[in-house]
Amino acid sequence: MKFKPSIKPYRGAAGGWGSLEATTRYVFDSKQALKNLRNLMRVNKARGFDCPGCAWGDDNHSTFSFCENGAKAVSWEATRNAVEPAFFAAHSVSTLREQSDYFLEYQGRLTHPMRYDAKTDRYQPITWPDALKLIASHIQAMDNPNQIELYTSGRASNEASYLYQLFGRMLGTSNFPDCSNMCHEASGVGLKQSIGVGKGTIRMDDFEQADAIFVFGQNPGTNHPRMLHSLKHAASRGARIVSFNTLRERGLERFCRSTKPDPDADT
């Protein structure tokens, strides 16, 4: 299985014309470029849909209210690529584990329910009735409903999430961890110990009122590019913006003053 995407050093900024070029190339290389372009015009709009790329709030509705990562995420979600059972018959799970996330996502969407066969180390297609019977047998084998973990994805639709939680409550449990637990459990514990609450307490309007904004351990230019709009507006009215990051990045190379907390440390 040969699939080796080229990874080359890039000395440009995270954004700008380079980002626009990469986004355009990615969209036009897809199998439905025109449809994806139309989808991008609806991202984060009142009559459109929320971008699956990040969780930044809808503080504005500009013509192009998305970033490079968001455009790629929209194209991935709208893909017509399909992963047929023949793909899994040709590739063992051990082989697939050696592939990159990019390769796995590039294959597309599943067309059949699949069940892992340990003897062949492959996923085997099964019918929907058989899949539902298998799920039901595991649920019925539980001693109590709280032994069930109903894990959800942050990219699931509101409708799908509503039905999922309704199903769980009918079973008698509210055990609904999701991807935010995996991403933010550690920070939630730290915040609870330091400020008393386990998640953010600010609202979008706070960025327009704050006199100082502190950014810890992330680069808005790559993590939440749409946050740059709020930071730009805050800076233009005189707010102080302080960033802490151990990684060297363009956003920290082009600002007013650089300071090392520990002069002897490599930070």
Secondary structure, DSSP 8 states (H G I E B T S, - for coil): -----------S-SSHHHHHHHHHHHHHHSTTHHHHHHHHTTBT-TTSB--SS---------TT---HHHHHHHHHHT---EE-HHHHHHS-HHHHHTS-HHHHHHT-EE-S-EEEETTTTEEEE--HHHHHHHHHHHHHT-SSGGG----B-TTS-HHHHHHHHHHHHHHT-----BHHHHHHHHHHHHHHHHHS-SS----TTHHHH-SEEEEES--HHHH-TTHHHHHHHHHHTT-EEEEE-SS--HHHHSSS----SSTTS--
